Amino acid sequence: MARLEDICGRKPREIYGSDPLVRTAGQFQPLGNAVVEDGGYRVTGRWPLGSGCQHSSWIVGGCRILDGEQPRLRPDGRPVTRILFFPAVDCEILDTWHSIGLRGTGSHDYAVADVFVPASRALSFRDPPVEPGPLYAIPTIALFVTVLAAVTLGIARHAIDIVSDLARTKITGRSGRRLNEDATMQANLGIAEAALRSARSFLYETLEKTWEAVSAGQELGIEQRAMLWLASTHTAAAAKQAAELMFSAGGSASPYASTGVERCVRDIHAAGQHITLAPPNYQMAGQAFLDLDMRTSPLLSMDDRS
């Protein structure tokens, strides 16, 4: 059997083989410029939202490929792009992540200036997978968005748990009774549970059907990919609704940092602002279901099988 190094002409274990806990961070959007040189690229660029960049060994950045000063173009006229890996020591971390939520992610901007990157540390999601199996047959960004959606599920579940525990002991100022006896709180809890559980089921069902399709050797079409984005976007919206309902149900205790529910609301709003979970994805999914022309859709421009 051919080795992976022989198949793809590069050494993947340079990054991921020496340390099973190696950490990588970075941004896939092609915001850098990579000028072709012998054996690799000379890279300059700046990227936002480098989540985890402060404790990563390697950082990636999406780049446009340049021949001299001219961008290399695909047959359709769009720029050729690749994702390049930099040792973290070659990157400047810029203190920009002063956010409403997800503060612990350290999603600062980062930059490189005139750094040489060997060709062995460059890849494109457009390249066909070199490994067999269903995991590698799912478009990377379409799979990535489901991971972000799962984060919002966890945040919302934590908010529900916090307020459910609080309701057993908190005495309301209006009635002098425990919060768990309040009809509005009970209704908010019921709505939050319904919203979160139904969204979770939709996400899991969509992932299961996707896995079944690629396991059977099928290539995912536009509608199937759109379903992954739709389920993920809807999950984030439902999770946000659940967290806000719990903030309301917690009454005067909710704004206090010591309670924890206010952090859930901040974090879930920050997560929901990610482009892969944005409300325009609803329209994008609708276009796919109507068999409209999707060649200019953000779904295709971000996804790795387009």
N, C-alpha and C positions, 0 to 999 in steps of 0.2 A: 504493500500500500504506500502511495506517495506521501511524503511528509508535508505538513502544512507549509513549511518554509519553501519547499520545492514548488508547491502549487501556486503560491502567490508572490514568490520572488522577494520576500522580506522576512524579517525576524520578529514575529509577534512576541516572543518570549523576552525580548529586551525590555519590554514595559511590564507585561503581566506575568512573566514566568518566574522571576526571581523572588517575588514576595506575594504570597496569596492574599495579603491584605492591602495591596497597593491601591492608592486612592488617586483618582483622576477627576478633574473638574473642567469646566469650560463651556464654550458657546459654539454651536454649529453654524450659526449665520455667517455668511461669507463677508465679514467686515474688514478683513486684512488683505494685503497684497503679497503674493508669493511669486517672486521673479525667478524664472527657471535658470539654474546654474548646473554645471557639471556635477552629477551625483545627487542633486537635490534642489533646494529652493532657498532664496534669501528673502526673509519675511519681516514685514513691518505692519503693525496694526494695533487696534484697540477694540476691546469687546466689553459689553456690559454683562451683568448677571452671571458672574463666575461663581456660582454656588459651590462652597467647599474649597475655594482656591487657597485659603490660608493654611489648610492642613493636607494639601495634596502633593504628591511627588511629581506628577505630570499634569500639564494643563493643555487643553486642546483649543484650537481656534480655526474657524472656517475662513477660507481665503479664496480670492479670485486668483487664477493662474495667469501670469503675465509673461509674454515673450518680449523681453525688453520693456518698453513702455506700453505695449499693446496687449489688451486682454485676449487670451485664447478663447475662441468661440466654439460652441457645439454646432452641429449641423442646423439646428433650429434657430441659430443666431444668439442664443443665450450664453452668458459667460461660463466657461469651465471652472468648476470649484472643487476644492478638496479640503479635507479636515487634516490639520497637521498637529503633531504632538511636540510640545516643548518641555524640557526639564523645568520644574517650577523655579529653579534658581535663575533661569533666563527671563522670567516674567517680572514686571513691576506691578505690584498690587496697589491699586488706587483706592483710597478711603472714600467710597461713594455710597455704601449701603447703609443709609440712615432712613429706615423704613417704618411703616405703620405696623408691619407684622413679619413673621418669619425672620426675625433679626438674627437668630442663631445660625442661619445658613451662611452668613458672611458673603452674600452675593455681590461682592465688589466688582468694579471694573478692573480689567487687567490689560497690560500692553506689552508688546515686544518691539524692539527696534533693531533692524538689520541683523537678525538672527539667522544663522544657517541651519536648515533642517534637512537631514538626509531624506532621500526619496523613500527609504524604508520606513519612515515615520509619517507617511501620508496615506490617506485612504479616501474613498468616496462611497457614500451610501448607494450611489448609482451602480457601482460594480456588483456583479452577481456574487452571491455568497460562495465562499470556497469550502465551507463545511456543510455536510448534509444535515437533514433533520428539520422538523417543523419550526423550531425556535428561530432559525436563520432565514426562514421563508417569509416571516412576517415583516412588513416594512418597519424599519427601526423607529421612525418618528410616530407612526400610528400605534406602535406598541408602547413607546415612551409616554404618550399622553395618558394611557390607562394607568401607568404608575403614578403620575401626578394626581389623577382622580382618586386613587386609593389613599393618597395622603389626606385629601379633604374628607374622605369617609372617616378616617381615624380621628381627625380633629373634631368633627361633629359628634362622633360617638363619645369623645371625652367630655364635650360640653354637656351632653345629655346625662352622663354619669355624674358630673359635678352637681348639676342642678337637682337631679333626683335624690342625691345624698343630702344636699342642702335642705330640700323640702321636708325632710323628716324631722328636722330640728329647728328650722327658722320659724319664728313667730312673726306674723304679719302685723304691721302697725294699724292697718285698717280694721281688721276684724278681731285681732287678738288671738287668732287660731293659728295652728301650724300651716305652713305653706302648702303642704301636700293635701290639705282639705279644701284648697281654693279651686273653684270650678275652672277659672281661666287658666291656671297653671296646669290642671289636669288635661284640659283641651289642647294646650300648646304642646304638652308632652306627647299626646296621642298623635297630633299632626306631624310633629318632628319625627317620631318613630316611623310613621307611615311613609313620609317623604324619604327618609334615609334608607329604610329597608327596601323600598321599591326601586330606588336608584341603584342600590348595591346589587339587587337581583338583575337589573337590566345590564349593568356593567359585566357581571360574571357570566350571564347568559351570552352576551355578545363575544366575550373572550372565548367561551367554550365553543361556540359555533365557528369562530375564527380558527381555533386550534384544530377542530375536526376537519375543516376545509384544507388547511395546509398539510395536515397529517395524511390526507387522502391524495396529496400531490397536486392540489388545485392552486393556481395563482390567484391571489385576491384581486377582484375587480374594484372599480371605483366605488360601487355601492357598498361593498363589504368593508372597504377602508373607511368610507364615510360613516358607517355604523360605529366603528371604533371611536371616531372623533365625536359623534353624536352622543353615544353612551357616556363617554368621559365628560363631555361638556355638561350634559344633563346631571350627572352625578355631582359635579362641583356646584351647580346651581342649587340642587336639592340639599346638599350638605350645608351650603351657606344659609339657606332658609331654616334648616334645623337649628343651626347655631344661633341665629338671630332670635328664633322663637324661645330658645333657652335663656338668652340674655334678657329678653322681656319677662319671662317667667320668674327669673331670679329676683326681680324687684330691685330694691335699693342695694342689695348685696352685690349685684352683678358688676357695677363699675369698679369695685375694689380689686386691686391686683392680687390681694391675698386669696380671693375666691377662685381665680383662675379662669372663669368663664369669659372675662373681657379679653384675655389673651387668645382664647379660641376664636373669638370673633375677629380680632385683628389678623391672626394668622390665616384664617380661612378667606378673608377678603384679599389678603396679599397673594395667596395661592391662586385665587380665582381670576387674578389679573393676567396670569400667564397667557400668552398668545394662543397656546394650544387648547386652552379651556375657555376662550372668549366667546361671547354670545353670537358673533357672526358665524360661528360654526353651525348653528341651527340652520341658517340660510344655505350654507354650503351643502349640508346634508340634504336639504330639500331639493336643491338643484340636481344632486346626484340621483335622487329618487324619481325625478321627472325626466331623467335622461337628457339633461341639457348639456351644452358644450362646457366641459370642465377644464379645458386646456390652460386657461388663465387663472384658475382657482388657486387660492393659497394652499389648499389641500395638496395639489400637485406640485406646487413650487417648493413646499417644505418636505413632502414625503419622498422616500428614497427609491420608489419604484417608478417614478415618472420620468 
